[in-house]
Amino acid sequence: MNHIGVIGAGAWGTALAQVAAQNGPVTLWAFEPEVAQAINELHENSAFLAGIPLSPAIRATAHIADLADCDALLVVTPAQHMRVILQAAPVGATPLLLCAKGIEAGTMALMSEAAAEACPEAPIAALSGPTFASEVAAGLPTAVTLACGDDALGERLAARIALPHFRPYRSTDLIGAEIGGAVKNVLAIACGIVEGASLGRNARAALIARGFAEMTRFGIARGAKAETLAGLAGLGDLVLTCSSEQSRNFSLGLGIGRGESAASLLSDRRTVAEGAFTAPVLVQAARAAGVEMPIAEAVAALIAGDWTATQAVEALLARPLRSEAG
């Protein structure tokens, strides 16, 4: 496994291309031709990952057909656009390593489920965990979960992208890795709201703990393993994104907590806060699975403009007292 293709040249896709380029050639597909041109000419993605010099082993392109000769494809598109982009990509039986975190609107499909329908011949794996793109691209220490039902394929993919500062831990629990990544985005919005509304560290710690309980209940209902959700792809990613403005989801919640509308905040962004799109789908999927997720429901109501931050907090605090294990 030598030539790696990366579908998506946002901050995270570019950071992963930088990682993969340390072990071999990389072709990076960008939706925007000007982004591809800048990467090739300046060796920098100033639009999405400014200030990070990129490896000359990365060749950028705006033509998705140029990925046809790749040995594996890292899929780093926005979750809600992944299916359509994969249908246009030259995938065939090329292994896919899915790096988007979300649940597809309309179908309630996890990314692996949507990818399997779009590319039925392709083996599928997922990469998830606590990762800020700028830190990964800068070579700071990072550990992730690489989940794949085919352990031999997972081992080959892990070996291809592993570096001294980028350590993939293998798992066969694809569902758990994906659910952890999707749910934590929603919970990060909630934590940003707590910070923006100046509700204190006690409240944020409680929300992280109760949010993790929601993640675990939903994950197990969908067939995930509890130990996966307690690992890098679940708890690890949750802790990171619930505590820093580098998280796009946390910063979105921060603005909402300060009284700004979700609609205006989302319209001003060039980058995607996946949790805003995942929240209503997650609530729908949780209800279908018979799982209570009050924090996710509050976030969905805030994103839809049905509640203010004050109303959401009041609704959560007014819930009946119950056992913590429930």
Residue pairs with C-beta under 8 A, 6 or more apart in sequence:
1 71
1 72
1 156
1 157
1 159
1 160
2 24
2 25
2 71
3 24
3 25
3 26
3 27
3 69
3 70
3 71
4 17
4 20
4 24
4 25
4 26
4 27
4 70
4 71
4 72
4 73
4 74
4 160
4 161
5 26
5 27
5 28
5 29
5 67
5 70
5 72
5 73
5 74
5 94
6 13
6 14
6 16
6 17
6 20
6 26
6 27
6 28
6 29
6 73
6 74
6 76
7 13
7 29
7 64
7 67
7 73
7 74
7 75
7 76
7 77
7 85
7 86
7 89
8 29
8 30
8 31
8 75
8 76
8 77
8 78
8 85
8 100
9 17
9 28
9 29
9 30
9 31
9 32
9 35
9 36
9 39
9 45
9 48
9 60
10 48
10 76
10 133
10 271
10 272
11 45
11 48
11 49
11 133
11 134
11 137
11 271
12 76
12 99
12 131
12 133
13 28
13 74
13 76
13 77
13 99
14 28
14 39
14 45
14 48
14 49
14 52
14 54
14 133
14 137
15 49
15 52
15 131
15 133
15 134
15 136
15 137
16 74
16 76
16 99
16 127
16 136
16 161
17 26
17 28
17 54
17 55
17 58
17 74
18 52
18 54
18 55
18 58
18 136
18 137
19 136
19 137
19 161
19 163
19 166
20 26
20 74
20 160
20 161
21 54
21 55
21 57
21 58
22 55
22 57
22 163
23 160
23 161
23 162
23 163
24 57
24 160
25 57
25 59
26 55
26 57
26 58
26 59
27 58
27 59
27 60
27 61
27 66
27 67
27 70
28 36
28 39
28 58
28 59
28 60
28 61
29 36
29 60
29 61
29 62
29 63
29 64
29 66
29 67
30 36
30 39
30 60
30 61
30 62
31 62
32 47
32 62
33 62
34 47
35 45
35 47
35 48
35 60
35 62
36 60
36 61
36 62
37 60
38 44
38 45
38 46
38 47
39 45
39 54
39 58
39 60
40 59
40 60
43 53
43 54
43 55
43 56
43 58
44 50
44 51
44 52
44 53
44 54
45 52
45 54
47 270
48 271
49 133
49 134
49 137
52 134
52 137
52 138
61 67
64 85
64 88
64 89
64 90
65 90
67 73
67 89
67 90
68 90
70 94
71 94
71 95
72 94
72 95
72 96
72 97
72 157
72 160
73 89
73 91
73 94
73 95
73 96
73 97
74 97
74 99
74 127
75 82
75 85
75 86
75 96
75 97
75 98
75 99
75 100
75 111
75 115
76 99
76 100
77 85
77 100
78 100
78 102
78 272
78 274
79 100
79 101
79 102
79 103
79 104
79 111
79 182
79 274
79 277
79 278
80 102
80 104
80 105
80 277
82 98
82 100
82 104
82 111
82 114
82 115
82 118
83 104
83 114
83 115
83 117
83 118
86 96
86 114
86 115
86 118
86 119
87 118
87 119
89 119
91 118
91 119
91 121
91 122
92 119
92 121
92 122
93 121
93 122
93 123
94 122
95 122
95 123
95 124
95 125
95 153
95 157
96 115
96 119
96 122
96 123
96 124
96 125
97 125
97 126
97 127
97 146
97 157
98 111
98 112
98 115
98 124
98 125
98 126
98 127
98 178
99 126
99 127
99 128
100 111
100 274
101 111
101 128
101 178
101 181
101 182
101 184
101 185
101 274
101 278
102 111
102 181
102 182
102 185
102 274
102 277
102 278
102 281
103 109
103 110
103 111
103 182
103 278
103 281
103 282
103 285
104 110
104 111
104 113
104 114
104 281
105 277
105 280
105 281
107 113
107 114
108 281
108 284
108 285
108 288
109 117
110 175
110 178
110 179
110 182
110 222
111 126
111 178
112 124
112 126
112 174
112 175
112 178
115 122
115 124
116 122
116 124
123 148
123 150
123 153
124 148
124 149
124 174
125 146
125 147
125 148
125 150
125 153
125 154
125 157
125 174
126 145
126 146
126 147
126 148
126 174
126 177
126 178
126 181
127 144
127 145
127 146
127 147
127 168
127 177
128 144
128 145
128 147
128 177
128 178
128 180
128 181
128 232
128 233
128 237
129 142
129 143
129 144
129 145
129 181
129 232
129 233
129 236
129 237
130 142
130 143
130 144
130 232
130 236
130 237
130 239
130 240
130 241
131 142
131 144
131 237
131 240
132 240
132 244
132 246
132 247
134 246
135 142
136 142
136 166
139 165
140 165
141 165
141 167
142 165
142 166
142 167
143 167
143 168
143 169
143 232
143 236
144 166
144 167
144 168
144 169
144 232
144 233
145 168
145 169
145 170
145 171
145 177
145 180
145 228
145 231
145 232
145 233
146 154
146 157
146 158
146 161
146 168
146 169
146 170
146 171
147 154
147 170
147 171
147 172
147 173
147 174
147 176
147 177
147 178
147 228
147 233
148 154
148 157
148 170
148 171
148 172
148 174
149 172
149 174
151 170
151 172
154 170
154 171
154 172
155 170
157 168
158 168
158 170
161 168
162 168
169 231
169 232
171 177
171 228
171 231
171 233
173 224
173 225
173 228
175 219
175 222
175 223
175 224
176 219
176 224
176 225
176 228
176 229
176 233
176 234
177 228
177 233
179 215
179 218
179 219
179 222
179 224
179 229
179 234
180 215
180 219
180 224
180 228
180 229
180 231
180 233
180 234
180 235
180 237
180 238
181 233
181 237
182 274
182 278
182 282
183 211
183 214
183 215
183 218
183 219
183 234
183 278
183 282
183 296
184 215
184 234
184 237
184 238
184 241
184 242
185 241
185 249
185 273
185 274
185 275
185 278
186 249
186 275
186 278
186 279
186 282
186 295
186 296
186 299
186 300
187 207
187 208
187 211
187 212
187 214
187 215
187 238
187 241
187 242
187 275
187 295
187 296
187 299
188 238
188 241
188 242
188 247
188 249
188 250
188 253
188 275
189 249
189 250
189 252
189 253
189 256
189 273
189 275
189 276
189 279
189 299
189 302
189 303
190 207
190 211
190 253
190 295
190 298
190 299
191 204
191 207
191 208
191 211
191 241
191 242
191 243
191 250
191 253
192 247
192 249
192 250
192 251
192 252
192 253
192 254
192 255
192 256
192 257
193 253
193 254
193 256
193 257
193 299
193 302
193 309
193 312
194 200
194 203
194 204
194 207
194 253
194 257
195 204
195 250
195 253
195 254
195 257
196 253
196 254
196 255
196 256
196 257
196 258
196 309
197 257
197 258
197 309
197 310
197 313
198 257
199 257
199 313
204 242
204 243
207 242
207 295
208 238
208 239
208 242
210 295
211 238
211 242
211 295
212 229
212 234
212 235
212 238
214 291
214 292
214 293
214 294
214 295
214 296
215 229
215 234
215 238
216 226
216 229
216 230
216 234
217 291
217 292
217 293
218 282
218 285
218 286
218 289
218 291
218 293
219 226
219 228
219 229
219 234
220 226
220 229
221 289
221 290
221 291
222 285
222 289
228 234
229 235
240 247
241 247
241 249
241 250
242 250
243 250
244 250
245 251
245 254
248 269
248 271
248 272
248 273
248 274
249 273
249 274
249 275
249 276
251 273
252 262
252 265
252 266
252 269
252 273
252 275
252 276
253 299
255 265
256 262
256 265
256 302
256 309
257 309
259 309
261 305
262 276
262 302
262 303
262 304
262 305
263 305
266 273
266 276
275 299
276 303
279 296
279 299
279 300
279 303
280 300
280 303
280 304
282 293
282 296
282 300
283 293
283 296
283 297
283 300
286 292
286 293
286 296
294 315
294 316
294 319
295 316
298 307
298 312
298 315
298 316
299 312
301 307
301 312
302 308
302 309
302 312
307 315
